[in-house]
């Protein structure tokens, strides 16, 4: 009883701290040859005084993020440009290759307003040869069909997938596309105009490439939930391009290729169409909308890598994601992430039992790596606390040590309540996956 009471008190304290997190503006600044150009993030108001999460571009290319403070009465462009010039420019990219033909799959369910915003950004892509397929997953109304047919006509194809679950919807889209590369994104994103070209171009230069992922940044940081999630890295994987080659496993990933969460996320991924079809697509017992809660994208990454194909992370392929907005959303998300992680591992070992010895051989090294990483993060948190105790930077402006959107940054403490929920999800994941498989067999028998 005493332990339960302490846990409730701790959760109330964490929620109070959570509610004290203030909003952050979202903007982007391009350090072009003709001078800096500041623009608000997708759907955001013009930048005013206060905290600003800033994407820094050089000649249009994303190179980093920072968290700055614009003092009252100051010029936002001048203040943020001075900070942006401190962000390293990275390496000069090679001239872009002509991208292959592409099909974009957007799975959705009863979110027509969000879908319209995503489709508007997708139709503005500069890719020379692409199609868009909207997959309406187990719809309860005709709202999505009506939107696509009324507003987008022949520019967007509509298909329906009656079996609930993101993986089933993605498999339906995979079957429908006609292009060389199939890209997947969500109905709650806004795609940068060059997103599709940047995401698919690597398939032209590397014939062994099976998958590509890109950068995901927050479209809004208006609620405590959105700021907290992004301050812990959000969906961002940094600004350094990287190729994962199964012939040369990375030394810093001892669980490779089973550390699939490091590769990217389902809101920004593409596959060589024939490769994804050859491995059987996504496991329909994984993903949001099933009892497994998630893991469909991670399953796809590992299946492709296990077949000997490479995976390319390309930060210049950018989408802006509308994060969930409430504490309850974060609780659901934390549990789902945990469940999806172990569900996808279960799915991999069920569908490819030959990978079990490789997985078991990597576990000791993975645990040692995790312990070392935990120690480093704990030391970093203590250093961040000490820095915060010293007060704000002189003049009220400066890059934060842990800017939202930075890779593995920690601006706010992650509540133990959410960590416990993620652990519970991990314990549930294998059970959820097996229940999802059983549910699919029931649906199959009923359909037959």
C-alpha positions in Angstrom: 0.0 0.0 0.0 2.8 2.4 1.0 4.6 1.7 -2.3 1.5 2.3 -4.4 0.9 5.6 -2.5 4.4 6.7 -3.2 4.0 5.9 -6.9 0.8 7.9 -7.1 2.5 10.9 -5.3 5.4 10.7 -7.7 3.1 10.6 -10.7 1.3 13.7 -9.4 4.6 15.5 -8.9 5.7 14.5 -12.4 2.5 15.7 -14.0 2.8 19.0 -12.1 6.4 19.4 -13.5 5.1 18.4 -16.9 2.4 21.0 -16.9 5.0 23.7 -16.1 6.7 23.2 -19.5 6.1 26.2 -21.7 5.4 26.3 -25.4 8.3 26.8 -27.9 8.0 28.4 -31.3 9.0 26.4 -34.4 10.9 28.1 -37.3 13.5 27.5 -39.9 16.3 29.8 -41.1 18.2 29.5 -44.3 21.8 30.9 -44.3 21.8 31.6 -48.0 24.2 33.6 -50.1 21.8 36.5 -50.2 21.4 36.7 -46.4 19.5 34.8 -43.8 15.8 34.0 -44.5 13.6 33.2 -41.5 10.3 31.4 -41.9 7.8 30.0 -39.3 7.3 26.3 -39.1 4.4 24.7 -41.0 1.2 26.2 -39.7 3.0 28.4 -37.2 2.7 32.2 -36.7 5.6 34.5 -37.5 8.4 34.3 -35.0 8.1 36.7 -32.0 10.0 37.0 -28.7 10.5 33.9 -26.6 11.9 30.4 -27.0 12.4 29.2 -30.6 13.2 25.8 -31.9 15.1 26.5 -35.1 16.0 24.3 -38.0 19.1 25.7 -39.6 19.6 25.3 -43.4 22.5 26.1 -45.6 21.5 26.7 -49.3 18.3 24.9 -48.5 19.9 21.8 -46.9 19.0 21.0 -43.3 22.3 21.0 -41.2 21.2 21.2 -37.6 18.8 22.5 -34.9 19.1 24.8 -32.0 17.0 26.2 -29.2 17.3 30.0 -29.0 15.7 32.8 -27.0 14.6 36.0 -28.8 14.5 38.9 -26.3 11.6 41.3 -26.2 11.9 44.0 -28.9 14.8 42.3 -30.7 14.8 41.3 -34.4 14.2 37.6 -34.5 16.1 37.2 -37.8 19.3 38.9 -36.4 19.2 37.0 -33.1 18.6 33.6 -34.6 21.0 34.1 -37.6 23.8 34.9 -35.1 23.1 31.6 -33.4 22.6 29.6 -36.6 26.1 30.6 -37.9 27.6 28.6 -35.0 26.0 25.4 -36.3 28.5 23.3 -38.3 27.7 23.2 -42.0 28.6 19.6 -42.4 30.1 18.1 -45.6 29.2 19.4 -49.1 26.8 17.0 -50.6 27.4 15.3 -53.9 25.3 16.5 -56.8 21.9 14.8 -56.5 21.1 11.9 -58.8 18.0 11.7 -60.8 15.5 9.9 -58.5 13.7 6.7 -59.6 9.9 6.6 -60.1 8.2 6.6 -56.7 4.9 5.7 -55.1 3.9 7.4 -51.9 1.6 5.5 -49.6 -0.4 7.3 -46.9 -2.4 5.1 -44.5 -5.2 6.9 -42.7 -8.4 6.4 -40.7 -11.0 9.0 -40.0 -8.6 12.0 -40.0 -9.7 13.9 -43.2 -8.5 17.3 -42.0 -5.0 16.1 -41.2 -4.9 14.0 -44.4 -5.7 17.1 -46.5 -2.8 19.0 -45.0 -0.4 16.1 -45.7 -1.7 15.6 -49.3 -1.3 19.2 -50.1 2.4 19.0 -49.2 2.9 15.8 -51.1 1.4 17.2 -54.3 3.9 20.0 -54.0 6.9 17.7 -54.3 9.6 18.5 -56.9 10.0 14.8 -57.8 9.6 14.3 -61.5 7.7 11.0 -61.5 5.6 10.0 -58.6 2.1 8.8 -57.6 0.2 9.0 -54.3 -2.0 6.2 -52.9 -4.2 6.8 -49.9 -5.1 3.7 -48.0 -8.3 4.0 -45.9 -7.9 1.5 -43.1 -11.0 -0.1 -41.7 -13.1 3.1 -42.2 -16.2 3.8 -40.2 -17.4 6.5 -42.6 -17.0 7.7 -46.2 -15.2 10.9 -45.1 -11.8 9.9 -46.5 -13.1 8.7 -49.8 -15.2 11.8 -50.2 -12.2 14.0 -49.5 -9.9 12.3 -52.0 -12.5 12.1 -54.7 -13.8 15.7 -54.2 -10.6 17.6 -53.7 -7.9 15.6 -55.3 -9.6 13.8 -58.2 -7.2 11.8 -60.4 -4.1 13.2 -58.7 -4.5 10.8 -55.7 -5.6 7.1 -55.8 -7.9 5.9 -53.1 -7.9 2.2 -51.9 -9.6 0.6 -48.9 -8.1 -2.0 -46.6 -10.8 -3.6 -44.4 -8.4 -5.3 -42.0 -7.5 -2.9 -39.2 -3.8 -2.3 -38.5 -1.1 -0.1 -40.0 0.9 -3.0 -41.5 -2.2 -4.3 -43.3 -2.8 -0.8 -44.7 0.9 -0.5 -45.8 0.7 -3.9 -47.5 -2.4 -2.8 -49.4 -0.5 0.3 -50.5 2.5 -1.8 -51.5 0.3 -4.0 -53.7 -1.2 -0.9 -55.4 1.9 1.1 -56.3 3.5 0.7 -59.8 6.8 2.6 -59.1 10.3 1.4 -58.6 10.5 2.8 -55.1 7.6 2.9 -52.5 7.7 5.6 -49.9 5.6 5.7 -46.7 4.5 8.6 -44.6 1.8 9.4 -42.1 -1.4 11.6 -42.4 -0.1 13.9 -39.7 3.0 15.2 -41.5 3.9 18.1 -43.7 6.5 17.1 -46.3 9.3 19.4 -47.3 9.1 20.1 -51.1 12.3 18.1 -51.7 11.4 15.2 -49.4 10.6 12.6 -52.0 13.5 13.4 -54.3 16.0 13.3 -51.5 14.6 10.1 -50.0 14.6 8.2 -53.2 17.7 9.5 -55.0 20.1 7.1 -53.1 18.4 4.1 -54.8 19.8 5.3 -58.1 23.4 5.4 -57.0 23.4 2.2 -54.8 21.9 -0.9 -56.5 22.3 -2.8 -53.2 20.2 -0.4 -51.3 16.9 -1.8 -50.0 15.6 0.9 -47.7 16.0 4.6 -47.0 14.8 6.8 -44.1 14.8 10.5 -43.5 14.6 13.3 -40.9 11.5 13.9 -38.8 11.1 17.3 -37.0 8.3 18.7 -35.0 5.7 20.9 -36.8 4.5 22.4 -33.5 5.8 22.6 -29.9 2.7 24.2 -28.4 1.9 21.8 -25.6 4.0 20.3 -22.8 3.6 16.8 -24.4 5.1 18.0 -27.7 8.0 19.8 -26.0 8.8 16.9 -23.7 8.8 14.3 -26.5 11.0 16.4 -28.7 13.4 17.3 -25.9 14.2 13.6 -25.7 15.1 13.4 -29.4 11.5 12.9 -30.7 11.8 11.1 -34.0 15.1 12.8 -35.1 18.1 10.7 -35.9 20.6 13.5 -36.3 22.0 15.4 -39.4 24.8 13.0 -40.5 24.0 10.8 -43.4 24.7 7.1 -42.8 24.6 3.8 -44.6 24.0 0.6 -42.7 25.5 -2.3 -44.7 24.9 -5.9 -43.4 28.2 -6.9 -44.9 30.0 -4.5 -42.6 28.1 -4.3 -39.3 28.6 -1.0 -37.5 30.9 -1.2 -34.4 28.7 1.2 -32.4 25.6 -1.0 -32.9 26.3 -4.3 -31.1 22.8 -5.5 -31.6 22.8 -4.7 -35.4 20.5 -5.3 -37.2 18.0 -5.7 -34.3 18.5 -2.1 -33.1 16.0 -1.1 -35.8 14.8 2.0 -33.9 18.1 3.7 -34.7 17.5 3.5 -38.4 14.4 5.7 -38.7 10.7 5.7 -38.3 7.6 4.8 -40.4 6.6 8.4 -41.0 9.6 8.8 -43.3 10.8 5.6 -45.0 11.1 4.2 -48.5 11.9 0.7 -49.9 12.9 -0.6 -53.3 9.5 -2.0 -54.2 10.6 -5.4 -55.4 12.8 -5.9 -52.4 9.9 -5.2 -49.9 7.6 -7.5 -51.9 10.2 -10.3 -51.9 10.4 -10.3 -48.1 6.6 -10.4 -47.8 6.0 -6.8 -46.9 5.1 -5.9 -43.3 3.9 -8.5 -40.8 0.1 -7.7 -40.5 0.1 -8.7 -36.8 2.3 -5.7 -36.1 1.6 -2.0 -36.1 -0.8 0.6 -34.7 -4.4 -0.7 -34.8 -3.4 -4.2 -33.8 -2.9 -5.8 -30.4 0.8 -5.6 -31.0 0.5 -1.7 -30.8 3.4 -1.0 -33.1 6.7 -2.3 -34.6 5.6 -2.7 -38.3 8.3 -0.3 -39.6 11.0 -1.9 -37.5 10.0 -5.3 -38.8 10.4 -4.0 -42.4 13.9 -2.5 -41.7 15.2 -5.7 -40.2 13.7 -8.0 -42.8 15.4 -6.0 -45.6 18.7 -5.9 -43.8 18.6 -9.6 -43.1 18.2 -10.2 -46.8 21.6 -8.5 -47.4 20.3 -5.1 -48.6 21.6 -1.8 -47.2 19.7 1.0 -45.5 20.5 4.7 -46.0 19.6 7.4 -43.5 19.3 10.7 -45.4 18.7 13.8 -43.2 18.0 16.0 -46.2 14.7 14.1 -46.7 12.6 16.1 -44.2 9.1 15.8 -43.0 7.5 17.9 -40.2 5.4 15.8 -37.8 2.5 16.9 -35.7 3.3 15.2 -32.3 0.5 14.1 -30.0 -0.6 16.8 -27.6 -1.5 15.5 -24.1 -0.1 13.6 -21.1 -2.6 10.8 -21.8 -1.3 10.7 -25.4 2.3 10.3 -24.0 1.2 7.5 -21.8 -0.4 5.7 -24.7 2.7 6.3 -26.9 5.2 5.1 -24.2 3.3 1.9 -23.7 2.9 1.4 -27.5 6.6 2.0 -28.1 7.5 -0.7 -25.6 5.0 -3.1 -26.9 6.0 -2.5 -30.5 9.7 -3.0 -29.8 9.3 -6.5 -28.4 6.4 -7.4 -30.7 8.6 -6.7 -33.8 11.4 -8.8 -32.3 8.9 -11.6 -31.7 7.6 -11.3 -35.3 11.2 -11.4 -36.7 12.0 -14.6 -34.8 8.6 -16.2 -35.6 8.9 -15.5 -39.3 12.7 -16.0 -39.5 13.7 -18.5 -36.8 17.1 -18.9 -38.5 17.9 -15.4 -37.1 17.6 -16.6 -33.4 21.2 -17.7 -33.0 22.4 -14.3 -34.4 20.1 -12.5 -32.0 21.2 -14.4 -29.0 24.9 -13.9 -29.9 24.4 -10.2 -29.9 22.5 -9.8 -26.6 25.6 -9.7 -24.2 27.3 -7.0 -26.2 24.0 -5.1 -26.5 23.4 -5.2 -22.7 27.0 -3.9 -22.1 26.5 -1.1 -24.6 23.2 -0.2 -22.9 24.7 0.0 -19.5 27.5 2.2 -20.7 25.1 4.5 -22.5 22.9 4.8 -19.4 26.0 5.9 -17.4 26.9 8.5 -20.0 23.3 9.8 -20.1 23.1 10.0 -16.3 26.4 12.0 -16.2 25.0 14.3 -19.0 21.8 14.9 -17.1 23.8 15.9 -14.0 25.9 18.3 -16.1 22.8 19.7 -17.6 21.3 20.3 -14.2 24.4 22.1 -13.1 24.3 24.3 -16.2 20.7 25.1 -15.7 21.4 26.1 -12.1 23.8 28.8 -13.4 21.0 30.7 -15.1 20.3 31.7 -18.7 23.0 32.8 -21.2 23.9 36.5 -21.2 21.6 38.6 -23.3 18.9 36.0 -23.1 19.9 34.1 -26.2 22.0 31.1 -26.9 21.9 27.5 -28.2 20.6 25.2 -25.5 22.7 22.3 -24.4 19.9 19.9 -25.2 17.9 21.5 -27.9 14.6 19.9 -28.8 15.1 17.9 -32.0 18.8 17.2 -31.2 19.8 13.6 -31.4 19.4 12.0 -27.9 19.2 15.4 -26.1 17.5 15.7 -22.7 16.1 19.2 -22.0 13.5 18.0 -19.6 13.5 14.9 -17.3 11.7 11.9 -18.7 8.9 11.0 -16.2 9.4 7.7 -14.4 5.7 7.0 -15.0 6.3 7.0 -18.7 9.4 4.8 -18.4 7.4 2.3 -16.3 4.7 2.2 -18.9 7.3 1.6 -21.7 8.7 -1.3 -19.7 5.2 -2.8 -19.2 4.6 -2.4 -22.9 7.9 -4.4 -23.5 6.6 -7.2 -21.3 3.3 -7.2 -23.1 4.6 -7.0 -26.7 5.2 -10.7 -27.4 1.7 -11.5 -26.0 0.2 -8.8 -28.0 1.8 -10.0 -31.2 0.6 -13.6 -30.7 -2.9 -12.3 -29.9 -2.8 -10.2 -33.1 -1.8 -13.3 -35.1 -4.7 -15.2 -33.7 -7.1 -12.4 -34.5 -5.9 -12.4 -38.1 -6.5 -16.1 -38.4 -10.0 -15.5 -37.1 -10.6 -12.8 -39.7 -9.3 -15.1 -42.4 -11.6 -17.9 -41.4 -14.6 -15.5 -41.3 -13.7 -14.1 -44.7 -13.4 -17.7 -46.1 
